[in-house]
Amino acid sequence: MLTARDGDVRIRPVGPEDVDLYRALRGDAGTMRDLGGPLPDGRIRAQVPQ
């Protein structure tokens, strides 16, 4: 179980450095199975602000 303590969690805007994370999560068939399937790379890149 993951628990958050003071200083362990940060919320920040999504940026170009997050493309690989988005690709790993949203491009994965298992992760996206119940959400319409994996997204193509072009659509993933479009969701990440430059």
C-alpha positions in Angstrom: 0.0 0.0 0.0 1.3 3.4 -0.9 0.9 6.1 1.7 1.8 9.8 1.4 3.7 11.7 4.0 4.5 15.3 4.1 6.9 16.1 1.2 6.4 12.7 -0.7 3.8 14.0 -3.2 4.1 16.9 -5.6 1.6 18.1 -8.1 3.1 19.8 -11.1 2.0 20.7 -14.6 2.7 18.0 -17.3 5.6 19.0 -19.6 7.7 17.6 -22.5 9.8 15.6 -20.1 6.7 13.4 -19.4 6.2 12.1 -22.9 7.9 8.7 -22.1 5.7 8.3 -19.0 2.6 9.0 -21.0 3.7 6.6 -23.8 4.4 3.9 -21.2 1.0 4.3 -19.6 -1.4 5.3 -22.3 0.2 3.2 -25.0 0.0 0.0 -22.9 -2.7 -2.4 -24.0 -3.2 -3.8 -20.4 -3.4 -0.4 -18.8 -5.8 1.0 -21.3 -7.9 -2.1 -21.8 -11.0 -0.7 -20.1 -10.5 2.8 -21.4 -10.8 2.1 -25.1 -7.4 0.5 -25.8 -3.9 1.9 -26.2 -3.5 5.3 -27.8 -1.3 5.8 -30.9 2.0 7.7 -30.4 0.8 10.8 -32.3 -2.2 11.2 -30.0 -0.1 10.7 -26.9 2.4 13.3 -28.0 -0.5 15.7 -28.7 -1.7 15.4 -25.1 1.6 16.5 -23.6 2.1 20.3 -23.7 5.3 21.4 -25.4 
